Amino acid sequence: NNFGFGTRSGSDPCEMPDPPFLGHIIRTTAFGPPNYSDFEEADMRHFLDTWDWSVDELMNIVELGFLLKRLDKQGACPELMRGQTIGMIFAEQSTRTRVSFEAAMTKLGGHAQYLRPGEIHLGTGYEGNHDTAKVLSRFLNGITIRDLDHDKVLDFARYSDIPVINAMTAYLHPCQAMCALM
């Protein structure tokens, strides 16, 4: 049983595993290659909760991840993020999530800028989430936030004019959930 992931020929190091726990929710047809025009013309969306995305959308993200990993191993990773900067706010310690975002942005030609919560006015009396989100939206192309307070991340995303990625809250770690699929 391939649980809807399709079949692959050869010994591809990026071959998808057979996760039996997803068998009941994933389509039983093979997925085609990602359509990059979908990404260029899509409206801005935050990645705060996997429930905000359809199964097809999530699987397209996973497929794109496999493709990029394969291209990276071949030394041919496209610079899809050239000229883009993502701000990374980590109120909680992180090893894998922080390093993986920084490494991915570098490999894709972009820049990741670490913004330490004690050094920026995030949700403080001086400058609340609204002000910080608006200011960062003028200088960055995206924001990754890791904070145990899920409502704070949702509030920040509400005021942001750029995509916000939930890099973990006490409620959920959607990036880790996606990695579990890979």
N, C-alpha and C positions, 0 to 999 in steps of 0.2 A: 504494500500500500504506500503510495507516495503522498497521501493526504493533500492532494491538490497542488503540490508544488511542481508538477510536471516531471519529466524525466530528462536526464542529462547524459550525454555520451562521454566516454573517456574518464580519466581520473582527474577531473577538475578540482583543484584545491579549494575552490570557493563553492563547491557543490553544497546545496542546502541539505541539512539533516532532515530526518523524518520525525517531526515532533508530534507524537500521537495526541497530545493534549489540545492540538489545534484542529484535529480532523473534523470536528463537528461545525466549525465556523468558516473554513476556507473553501473556496470554490474548488471544484474538481477538474478544472481545465488548466492547462499550462499557461503561464504568464508570458507575454511577449516582451521584447526589449522596451525600456523606458522611452516615452515620447517626450523629448526635451522641450518641444513647443508648449506642452502643457505647463511646464514650469515657468516659461517666459511670460505667458499670457494670464497666468492664474492670479486671482486676487490675493492680497496679503493675508496670510493666516498665521495664527500662533500655534505652537505645538505645546499645549499645556496638559492635555489628557488624551490618551489614545481613543477614548470614547467619542471624541470630537471628530474623528476621521473614520471613513468607511473601511471595511476590510480590504477592498480593492486598493484604496489609497495607501494604506499601510503596507500592503504587499508590494506596491510599486516602489515605495521608499526602500523596502528590504532588497528588492531586485536591483535598484540603483546602487545600493550599498555594496552588493556582491560584485556588480560590474566595476565600480570604482576600486574595490579591493583587488580585483583581478588585474585591472589596468595598472594599479600602483605596483604590483609585484612584477609587472612587465616593464616598469620604468616609463610608463606612458600615461600617467595620471593627468587628465585634462585640468587646466587652470580655470575651473568653473567659477571660482570665487575671486579672480583677479580684480584688484581694485576695491574689494569689499573688506570691511572691518566689522568684527563682531565684538561687542563688549561682554565681558564675563564677570558677573557679580556672584561671588561664592561666599555667602554668610556662614556656610558650614564647610568643614574640611572635605577635601576631595583629592583623590589620586587619579583613578581611572577616568572619571568623567572630565575633569579639568584637562588632564594631559591629552586625552583623546580629542577633545575639541580643539586644543591648540595645535596638535599635530595635524589634524584634518584640515584646518584652515590653512596651515603652512603648505601642506601637500597640494591643496587645491588653489594655491596662488594668492590666498587672502591673508589677513592679519587678525590675530586674536589679542585683544587688549584686556588685561586683568584689572578689574576695578574693585579694590578692597573696600568692603562696606564701611569700615571705620575711617576711610579717607575720602569718601564721597557722601553727599547728603542724601541718603536713601531712607525715606520715611522718618526723618528727624523733624523736630519742630522747626528748624530753619528752612528746610526744603523737603516737602512731602513727596510721596510717590508721583503725584501728578506733575509737579515741577521737574523732578528728576527724569521721569519718562519723556517729557517733552524736550528737555535739553539734550538728553542722549539720542533722541530720535533725529535731531538735527545733525549729529556728528557721526553716527554709526549706521550700519546697514541691518543689524540684528542684535539682540541681547539674549544672553543665556543667564538664567538666574537659578541659584541653588540656595533655598532658604526653607527652613522647616515650616514656616507659616504659609500655608497654601493660599490663604486669603490675600496675603501681601503680594504674592506672585500674580494672582488673578487681578488684583487692583492695579498693579503696575502695568499689566498687559492691557487693561481697559483704557489707560491713558497713553499708551505707546502708539506711535505712528509707524513703527517698524515691527517685524516679527519678533516675538518673545518665545524662547524655548525654556520649558521647565526642566532644569537639570537636577531636580529632586526636591520634593517637599515631604512633610510627614505623611501626607495623603498618598503620594504617588511618585514614581520615578519612571516616566514614560520612555526616556532614552534607554534606560536599562532594559525595559520591557522589549524594546525594538532590538537591542543587542542579543537578547535571549533567543530571538528568532534567527539570528545569524550564526 
